[in-house]
Amino acid sequence: MIRLPSVISALLLLLLTFDLARKWFDTRTGLLSMAVLMSSYGFIFWARNAQVEMLNTFFILLSIWYFMRHKSDQSQGWLYVFGVIMALGANMKGLPAYGVPVFSIILLCIVKKEWPSNLTWRHCVAAMALSLAVYFALPLAAAYFMGTWDPLKLIWQENVVRFFTPFDHKGPIWTYFIRIFDLAAPWSLLLPAALIHLFLKRRGRTSTAMELITLFGGIFIFFTLSGSRRSYYLLPIIPFASILVGYLLVEFSRRVVVRPLDYFIKGFGFLLGIIFITPLVVLVAHPSALPVDSCMLWPVVILAALVSTSMIAFTATRRIGGMTGSMIAAGLIYTFAVIPLSAQLPNLRTQVMEVKSLGKPCAFFRKQQDRVLYYLDGPCLVFSDEVAVYDWAVQQGGVLIVNDDMPEGRWVTVVKSRTWNAMVPSPSQHRQDASTGAGSRDTN
């Protein structure tokens, strides 16, 4: 249930992406753009994640979509709705729901040298006042009932201060030049080719090309200018990246891309097909290399190989509908069959339940992990001193949850996860401390 907002946002994002691509190009491009988006790694991952990132992405795209659909309206009523959409989005994640659409739209208006018709300063100021009133209603109410200005201070700190002088998440300025490729994988390999092709075609489709490239570039520039950078901040650009790739694939099927790009797209399709076929080759040549009984994997690996073969065939014949369909099918087979059967990794909930089944009090060392705390479903202490937490664990029989390993000899790992460990004091060390009378306060 807690994933439902992300799932609904993802479905709506698909519809908005389809509509934008159809408006700029045609229905076929819209359908392909939607298929590219729904099979992109970042989209799949965050659509299934119980966090606010997909909601934030949805409201940002909704704001831009609404502007593109209504900017030519004769009445100014759309401007007030536009402001309310951004205000609701800002309450989901923060001020980027204002900053990204406004920055990208202003950049678009400057590049195209045209502004919405019948737009007056009076309506702009009134719409801004309404938008800010909607945005501040919730934090002001929280400040009133809590009797503190902390909610408003948090808005300033997490949005304005973080943007200009970040206190954490200080990625280098080239962060998004790298991270866009894993967010939009595997289709991101076609992004450079898509941008080159659209630049080459801009004279024939000036308005469409400029709108798509400017909005794509505006979002990228906005997040790059921010001092605080994390990969998932860039999620709002993925729908536009999907439209770029979708358009490139349609042009590829029509044989209107230049020869080097044509070869590059074919190579992309062949490469993906070969990658998906590789596990079958491993299964035939070295079945012992797989971590589970090979008989469990034979049916799904053969199915994935057949789908991958069809992907290569569709790429060779420029049938991009089959190519993207095969990509989606192969991705689903690996996500829900091959990888789970091969890895058999316990999930977060299972590992936390294993800790909880010990029936001991739990504490965190230096940093509380909210996801672990959620499944523990109970209060936990947070210690910053290793001696103090050792004393607590010995006296209370407690379990310590840490990001890194603790000093060897004093602690024993009882549950090991990829990002955290659950540890208890070593019985032998405890007996040694008791026999020497040194106690756990001896730090040597």
N, C-alpha and C positions, 0 to 999 in steps of 0.2 A: 504493500500500500504506500509506503514512504517513497517508492520509486515512481509512483503514478504521475506526479507533476513533470518529472523529466521525460517520461514516455509520451505524455500528451503534448508537451512542448516539441518533442522530436517529430511527432506526426504532423503537427501544424507547420513546423519548419519545412517539411517536405512539400506541403501544399504551397507555401509562400515562394519557395524556390522554383517550383513548377510554374507558378503564375508569372514570376519575374522573367524567367527564361522564355516563356511563351510570348510575353509582351515584347521582349527585345528581339526574338528570333522567330520561332514557330513552335507548334505543339510537339513535334518530334524532338526538338532540342530540349523542351521542357521535361518530357518524359525521361530522356537520357540524363539530364542534369539531376533529376530526382533519384534515378538509379545510381548514379555516381555518388551522390551524397549519402544514400542509405547504406552503401557498401564501403564508406570511408572509415578508417580506424577510429579517428577522434569522435566522429558522430556515433558510432556503435558503442564505444566505451562510455561516453558521457550520457548517452540516452538511457543507459541501464544503471546509472550511478545516482544514488540518493543525495545529490547535492544541487545547488542552485544554478550551476553553470548553464544548463540547457534552458532554463527559464530566462536567464539573462540574455542568452543568445537569441531566443525567440523574440523577446521584447525589442531588442535592437533591430532585428530584421523586420519585425512588424512595423516599427517606426519608419524605417527606410521605405518599405513596401507601401505604406499608407501615403507617404509623401509622393512617391512616384505615381501613385494612382490618382491622387487628388490635387496635385500642384496646379493643374489648369482649371480647376473649378472656378466659377464666377463668384460664388459666395465665399465668405471667409470662415464659415463654420468648421471646415476641415482643420483649420489651424488650431482650434481649441481642442479638438479630439486628438490631434497630433501631440499637443502638449500633455494631455492626460495620459496617453500611452507611454510617453517617456517617463512621466512621474511614477506610474505604476511599476515600470521596469526598474527605475532607480531604487524603489523600495524592495525589490527582489535581491539586488546585488550591490548597487551603489551608483555613483554619478557617471560611470561610463555609459549608462543607458541614456544619459543626456549628451555626454561628450562625443561618443562615436557617431550617432546620427547627425548631430548638429555640425560637427567638423567635416564629415564626409559630404553632407548636403551643401554646405557653404563652398567647399572645394569644387563640387560639381557645378554649382551656379557660376563660380568664377571661370572655370574652364570653358563652359558652354556660353558664357556671357549672356545669360538669360535668367530672370528671376520670376517667381510665381506671379501670375497676373493678379491685379487688384489687391496686392499686399500693401497694407499701410502700417505706419509705425504705431498707430493707435491700437489696431488689432493685435500687432505683435506684442506690445506691452501688456495688453489685457490677457492674451493667451498665456504669456509667461507668468503673469500673476496667478492665474488659475492653476497652471501646472505646478508652480512652487507651493501653492496652498495645498494641493493634493499630496505633493511629496512630503511636506513637513508635517502634515496632519498626524501621521503615525508616530514619528520621533517626538513631537511636541506632547502628544498624549502620554507617551512613555515617560518623558521627563516630568510631566505633571504628577502622574500617579506614583512614580518612584521618588519624587522629591529631590531630584538631582539633574544637573545639566549634562551628565555623562553621555546620554544618547546623541546629543548634538555635538559634543566634543569628539565622539567616535566617528561621526560623519566627516568632520573636518580632518581628523587624523588619518582615516582609512581611505580618503578620496583625494583631498587636496595635498596634504603633506606627503602621502605615499607617492603621488604622481610626480611632484617636483623634487622632494628630498626624501627618497624612500629609506625606511629603517630596516627593511628586510626584502627578500626576493630580488636582490640586486643583480639580475642577469646582465651580461654584456650587451652592448647595443646591437650586436649581430645575432642575438638570440633567436629572433623570429625568422631570420633567413634560413635557419636550420630547422627549427621546430615546426614550421609550416609543413615540412615534408613528412613528419610522422603523424601529424594531425590529419592530413588529407591522404595518407597512404592507403592503397598503393598508387592511386590516381595522381598523386602529387608529382610523380615522375614525368607526367605529361604537362605539368603547369608551365615550365619554361617554353615548351613548344606551343602551348595554347596562347601565351602572351605574345610570342613572336608572330604567330599567324594572325592574331587580331590586330597587331600593329601594321602588318603588311596589308590587311584588308580594310584599314580604317578609312581610306579614301572612298571606298564603295559604300560603307555603312557608317558614316561619320558619327551620327547621333548615337546609334546603338553602341558602337565600339567605345566612344568616349565616355558614355554613362557607365558601362560595365567596368572599364579599366579605371576610371576615376574613383568609383565607389570601392573597388577592390584596393586600389592604392591608398585611398583615404583612411580606410580601416587599418591597413598595415602601418601607415605612417603614424597614426594616432597612438597605437600601442607601442611602436618603436620609440617615439618621443618620450613616453612615460619612463621614469627612472626605475619603477618597479615592474619586473617582467617575469611572467611564468607562462609556460607553454599554453595552458588552457585559457588564458586571457584572450588568445587569438581565435577562439572558437567562432566568433561572429563572421570571420572571413571565409569559413569553409563553404557556406552556400554559394558565395560568389566564385570561389575556386571551382566548385562543382559545375557551375554554369559555363565557366571558361572551358573546362575539359569536355563537357557535353557538346558544346558548339564545335570544338575541334574534332570530335569523333564524327559528328554529322558531316562536316566538311571533308573529312577523310573518306567517308562512304561515298561522297559525291565526286571524289577524285579532283578536288580543287585546292589541295594543299601542295606547297612546293615539294619537290622530290626529296630533299634531305629530311624534311619533317614526315613525309610519307613513310620513308624507311624507318624512321625513329618510332613511329606509332606501331608499325608492324613488329619491330623488335621488342617493343613493350609487351604486346600481346603474346608473342612467342615466349618471352622470358617468364611471364606469369604462368603460362601453361606448363613450361618445363619445371618451374619451382613446385607446382602442385603435383606433378607426376613423380618427382624425386622420391617421396616416401615409398611408392610402389617399387621403385628400383632397389631401394634399401631393403625392403621387405623380402624381395626375391633373392638378392645377393647376400645379405647379412641379416637374417631375421633375428639373430641373437643380440644385435645392436639395439633393438627396441626394448623398452622397459617393461612391457607386458607380453603375455602370450600372443604370438602372432595371429593365431586363429581368431582372436577377437577383432583384429584390425583388418583382416583380409577383405571383408565385404565393403567397408566404408572407404578403404584406400583404393580399391578397384573402382568404386563409384566415382571418387574424386578424380582419379586418373582419366576416366572416360569423359567426365565433364571438362577436364583440363584439355584433353585432346580436341573436344568440340570447340573450346575457346581458341585454340590455334587455328582450327579449320575456319571458324567464323572470321578471325582476323585476316587470314589469307584471302578470303572472298569479300572482305569489307562489309560484312553483315554485322553491324555494330550492335544491333539489338540482341543478337545471339551472343556476341562477345561479352557485353555487360551482363546479360542474363547468366551466362556460364560463370562469370566472375562472382556474381552474387551467390549462385548455387554452390560453387566450390568453397567460398568463404563460409557459408552456413554449415557445410559438411565438416570442415575443419574445426569450426568454432564449437559445434555441438556434438561432434562424434570423435574425430581423430585426436584432437588435443585432449579432451577429457579422458579418453581411453588410454592415451599414451602417458599423460602426466600423473593423473590420479592425485592431484595436490589437494590437501584439505583447504577449505575456505576459511575466511576470518571468523565467521560465526562458530564453525566447528572447533577451531583452535581455542577461542575464548571460552566456549562451553567446557572444553577439557580443563581449562584453568579453574573455571567455576565449580566443576565437579569435585575438586580437591577439598572444598568446604572450608577454605582458609581466607582470612582477610587479605585484600590486595592493596598494593600501593605502587605509585609510579616514581621513577627516579629522574629528577630534574625537569621532565616535561610530561604533561598529561597527554595521552593519546585518546582523542575523543571517540574514535571509532571503536576502540577496545572498551572504553568506559561505557559506551552505549549498550553493548551486549552483556557487560558485567551487571548492568542494571542495579547499581548500588553505589554508595559513597566510597571514595578512595582517597587516601592521603597522597600528597606529593612531597617527596624529600629531595633536598639539594645536597645533603651531606652523606657520604657513603658510610661513615661510622655510625651516624644516627639511624640510618635505615637498617644497618646490620643489627643494631641493638633492638630495634622494633621487630624485625623479622624473627630474631631469636626468642624474644619475650612473648610475642603474640603468635608465633608459629605462622607468620605471614608469607605471602608470595610477592616478589618484587618484579615489576614489568619495566623493562629497559629497552632502549634503542640499540645499545652496544653491549658487548660482553663486559662483565665485571671482573675484578682481579681474580686470577686463577687461584684455586685452593680454598677461597672463602665462600664461593657460591657454586651451586649446581643447577644446570638448566633442566627444567622439567617439561617445558613446552617451547619448541623453537619454531618461530615464524620467519618469513622472509624479511620483515621489517622490525620485529621486536622479539624479545625472549622473556619467558617467565622463569624466575629463578628463586631458589630457596637457599638458606645458609647450608654450607657443607657440614654434615654431622661430624665428620672427623675433625674439622677445624674447630667446631663448637666444643667438642670434648677436650681438644688440646688447650683451648682457651680456659676452660673450666679447671683442668688439672693444674695448669701453671698459675692460675689465679689472676692471669693478666686481664681476662675479660675481653669483650669485643671492642673495648675502647683503645686497645693497643693498636696503633696504626702502622707499626713496623711489620 
